């Protein structure tokens, strides 16, 4: 009988979730007490809204019916991020609550393929038709990467800053942030989405596609995700500057265009 070998999932950098934060002294204090309480409350409400998540007691050790008095510590949040590190479709389905055009939970089939490709490949380029959902795809990728990689950074680039970065991409990012179960751990501003308490070290931000110097210089422990929307309108010098910055094992590049 012919047997097929299952492809193993990519191994995590460290076996213990808490090892993601072990290399930084005082990391548990990055989120101040107020922000941590808000984040914990958001996650607790998320479990109430999504019973299929609360059944994973072996992962989070949380009761199936969390009460208002129940507290989640920072380690619980790290375990949540740890679970979805290499499962973007699962993250978008369960944390963002996305539904496909077929009415089924999760992103559209094509979006699923692209999200999974980001796990397996450093550079992912997608050409689509109008109305395919590429702006939503960018928002999905931003939320997944930011919330599952400690101290990550996401530069987002497009040919025009006002119309495309501010008016389209971040509008979509903020839309899905309002739906996210982890929304209260994030601080949304006009063209930036950052983790509360670490706004200068852990964020996604829009940058103008004008000067290669603005694209260079990004470094992050958790990895960098460059996102180019309407990539056909971005100058070759900007492409070269971004690709040269992909030096870490978790660094990724997503380019989408019509």
Helices and strands as residue ranges (DSSP letters): G 17-20, G 27-29, H 33-49, H 51-54, H 57-60, H 74-83, H 88-94, H 109-120, E 123-127, H 134-148, E 153-158, I 161-169, H 170-179, G 183-185, E 186-189, E 192-195, E 203-208, H 212-215, E 225-229, G 231-233, H 236-244, E 252-257
